[in-house]
């Protein structure tokens, strides 16, 4: 059997997009996952491709590149696989960020103004204009900003399509295989990955383990500070079309995304899916890998969602789910080769923005691998930055 050039550890959206990008470069790629593909963080996501929640800086640059890349990538998958296998429910429906207090008006306007200087389309709306776009919004809205570039896709479908493309290009996807670490050659560089099914020789390993990336990196002998941060989401029963038309969230969501607090934070996020259900979020808390379902968190999410969309008060909740997001202390992804261990690469730390940042992350990995000048400066995402090298308590 021909050995792979690269083994990607993790078959979520980030591992899948990196594997697809490298396979498209002509490399032999094998993807490993201890569970089923796209069954971890990716399955617990909402599928957001957002610019609206990111301040000017490196993450916004990566997000803008990814927003440009996603439609191109999905079209390429369609050409390779056919429309059915490449279906990912792409919806460029735009986002609406609203203020519901007078105090929130000025920060929302200032944040949008700063984003416009970075090239983001952000259009201020009056309360009446916001109500025209979302007729079921609370009348307490004091101001809003429309972000037409915000989009959504179905994350499990997207990851599945990317992995199908890897297979179509001759690669392998191995489920139920746990990566335990790496092996090294005489010069100290990576020459394989150790698994519970034996060693797989390869030229490089990509750590795309999401919230578990810190554990795998430590097992490989090159620890990084990537920790789990838990989030929960409610799913309603189907609603009539047009009940919720955009991704809508309260302006305090931006602060929650940027916060490094370990304690529970909730902010109102409401959006519909193509199936007619409504997703309600969001929560963030650092509780390690504790999977306990906390009813008080779900109650906060429901109460705040009804405050934003009173029509939801009579809508049944169909289910709730939670998941762990890969959190880096400086809120930036970790992308690139580890200078301490040649052949070990990382693609992790995207926290709740992994779906939106995925397309550009895969392209950045491929560009760095091929030695091309990347479209996005990789410097801010480098592995050896202080925040990632420091030991951070769980």
N, C-alpha and C positions, 0 to 999 in steps of 0.2 A: 504494500500500500504506500502511495506517495504521501510523505509527511506534509502537513499544512505549513504555509509560510507564517501564518498568524493564527493564534487561538484567542478568541474573544470569550471572556468569562462573564456571562450575564446575557440573557436573551430577552431583556426588556427593550424599550424603545431606543435607549442609548446604545446598548450593545448591538441591536439589530441594525441601526443606521450606520454605525461604524463598520460593521461587517459588510454591509451592502456597498458602502463607499469603497472599501478596500478590494472587495471582489470585483467591482467595476473597474478597478485599476489593473485587473488581471492577476491578483494574488489568490493563492489557494487559502481559503478561510474555513476554519472550524469554529462553531459557536457552541459553548457549553452552558447548561443551566441545571442547577440542582433540582428544580421543579419543572413545571411545564413552561414553555415560552410565553412571555408576556403575562405571567400569572402573579407577579409581585407588585412593585410600585406602579408599573404601567397599568395594571388592571384596576388600581385604586385611584386613577387619575380622572380628571374631567375633560382632558383633551384640549386644553387651552393653548392657543398660539397668540400670545399677547404682546403688545407694545405698551399698552395703557398703564401698566403698573410698574414701569421701569424708568428710573431717573437717568438723565444723560450720563454716559460712562460706558465701560467695557461690556456690561451685560446687555445694555440696550443696543450697542453695536452688534453683538452676537445675535440678539433677537431680531434686529432688522435684516441681517443677512439671512437668518433662518426663515423669516416671513417671505423673503424673495425666493428662497430655495424650495420651500415646501411645494408650491404648485408645480414647479419644474420637475421636482423629484417624483411626485405622484404621476405626472404625465409620462415620465420615463418608465416608471413601474408598469403603467398601463400598456405601453408599447411592448415591454418585455413579457408581461404575464397575461395580458388581456384585461378588459375592463372589470370583469367579475372578481378575479383574484386580487386586483389592485384597488378595489373599492375601499375607501377609508372614511367616507362620509364627510368630505371636506366642505365646510360651510364658512365662506368669508362674510359673515353676517354683521360684523362690527360690534363694538362695545360701547356701553354707556356708563359713565362714572358719575354718581350723583352725590350732592351734599344735601343733608336733611336738617342742618342747623345753620344759623347765621355765622357761627364761628368757623365752620368748615369751608365757607365760601372762598375766603382769601387764599388759604393753602391750596385748595383745588385749582384755582385760577393760576397761581404762581407755578405749580407743578406742571400744568399743561403748557404754560408759556415757555418754561425751560425745555420741555420736550420738543416744542415747535422749533426751537433754535437748533435742535439735533436732527431735524428733518421729519419728525413724526407728524402725521396729520391729526390734529386735535382741535375740534370746533366747539367753542363755548355755546351753550344753549340756555335759554331762559326756562323757567319752570313750565311755561305753556308749551314751548317747543319740545321739551323732554316728554311731556304728556302726549303730544302728537305721535312721538316715536314709540312710546310705551303707555298705552291708554290705561293700564291697570296699576301704574305706579302710584304710590302714596301721594296725596296732595301736599305733604310736608316738604317736598323737594324745594330747596332754595336756589339751586343752580345745578348745571350738569355740563359734562363735556362728552362729545361724541367722537369715538375713535373708529373710523371706517376700516382701518387695516386689521383690527382684531379679528381673529378667526377661530374656528374649532374643527377638530376632527375626532374620529373614534380611535382612541389610542391602541386598543388591542388589535383592531383591524389593520391599522397602519404598521404596527410591529410585525404582524403576521405576513403582510404583503412584503415587507423588507426582507424577512427571513426566507420567504418563497423565492425572492430574487437571488438571494445567496445560493440557494439550492439550484436554481436555474443556471447559475454561472459555475456550477461544479463544486460548490462548497457543501459542508455538512452542518446540520443542527442536531445536537445530541442532548435530549432531555433526560432528567434524572441522573445526571453526572455531577458530582460535587468536586469542585477544584479545591485542593488542599494547600497549594503553594506552587513554587516553581523549582526547576532544576537549573544548574549553571554549568557552563563549560569550563575548561581549564583557565580561561582568561577572566572568568567571573561574570560573563554575560549570560542572559537567559537562553537556554537551549531546549526548554520543555516545560510542561505543566504537570504537576502531580495531581492525580485524581483518585477517588475511591474505586475507580475501575482500572487503575494503572497509569503509567506515565504516557503522555502524548508529546513526542518530540516536535519542535517548531522553532521558527526563527525569532518569534516575538510573542508576547502575551499582552492583551489589553484588558485591564481591570475595569469592567463596566458593571460592577456588582451593586451599584446604587447605594442604598443605606448600609449594605454590608461591605462596601469597598474598603473601609478602614480596616476591617478584620482581614480581608484577603491581602491587603497591602502589608499588614504586619506579618502575616504568615509567609509572605514572599520575602520578608527581610527588609522592607522599605516602607515603614509606617507613615501614614498620612492622617491628618485630623479631619475625617469625614464621619459624621455621626447621624443616627436616625432622628428625624423629627416627625412626629405623628400628626396626621390630619384625618378628619372624618367628613363624610358627605351623606346627605339625605337624598333619596330619590322618591319623587311623588308618582302617583298613578298618572296615566295619560290625560292631558288637558287639550281643549280645543286649539286648533292651529291659531297662532297669533297672540296667545295669552301672554307669552314672554317672547319678545322678538330679537333681542340682543343678549349678549352677556352683560348683565347689569350688576354693579356692585357699589356699595357705599364707599365714600372717599377714604374711610379709615382702613380699608383693605391694604392700601399702599404702605401705610405705616407698619401693619402687621407683617407684611412680606419682608420688610427690611429689618425687622426687629431681631435681636439675638436672644431675647428673654427665653428662659426655659419654661416658665409658667404658662398656663393655658391662655391663649388669645383666640377670640373669635371675631369675625367680621362678616358682613353680609355679602354673599355672592349668589346670584340667581341666574340660571340659564336653562333654556330648553334644549332637547335633543331631537334628532330627526324622528325618533319613535313617538314623540309627543310628551314624554316624561320631562320633569323639571329637576335639575340637579341643584341642591342647596348646600352651600358651604359658607365659610370655610373655617377650619380650626387649625391651630398649631400649638404643639407642646412637645417638650423634650422629656420623654418618659422611658428612654432606652427602647428595648424591643417588647415592651409590655403591650399585649394585644387586647387587654380588657376593654369591653364595650362600656363606655361611660355614658349613662343615660343623661346626666346633667349637661354634657357637651351637646348631645343631640337636642335637648330642650332649648339651649341657648341658640343653636342654629335655627331651629324652627321659629322661635319667638322673633328673632331679628329678621328672618325672611318675611314673616307676616307683616312686620313693621314696614318693610319696603314694598311688598306686594300684598295688600290686605285680602285680595281675592284668594290667596293660598290658604286662608284660615279654614276653609271647608274642604280642602283637598286632602285625600288620604295619602299617607306615606306608605310607599310600597316596600321599601327596604332601606337599610343604612349600611355603609361599609367604611372601613378605615384602612389606612396604609401608612407605610413609613417612607419618608422622603430623605434623600441624601443631603445633609446640611454641612456646609463648610463655614467656619467661623466668620469669614469676611464676605459671605454671601455670593461668592463667585465660583463657577465650576472649576474643576481641575482637569486640564486637557493637555496631553502631551507625554513625551517620554520622560521617565524618571532619571535624572542625572546620576543618581546613586547606583542604579542597576541597569546597565544597557540592555535593551530588549524588553523592559517592563514599561508599558504605557498605561496611562490612566485616562478615563473619560467618565467623570462622576462629579458629584457635588452640585447638581443642578437644582436641588430641592424641589419645590413645586412647579418649576418652570421647565422641566425636562422635555415635555412634549414640544413646547414652543421653541426651545433651543436646540432640539435634536438635529434637525436637517443641517444647520450650520456646523454643529459639532462633528458630525460625520464627515462633512466636507473639509473641515479644519484638520482632522486626523489624517485624511487622505492627502491633503496638501503638504502637511509636515512630513509624512512618510515619503512622498515623492520628491521632496526638496523644492517644491514650488513656492512662490511668494503667495501666502494666503490672503484671502480677501479681508480677513479680520486679524488684527494684531494679536498674536498668541501670547504676548508677554504677560498680560494681566492674569492669564489662566495657567501660568507655568506651575509646575509641581513644587519647585523649591522656593516658593514665596513664604515669608515668615508665618503667616496665619495657618498654613497647611502643615508646616513642619513642627509647629508647637504642639505639645501634648495638651489636649482639651478633655476635661472630665466629662463623662457621659451624664 
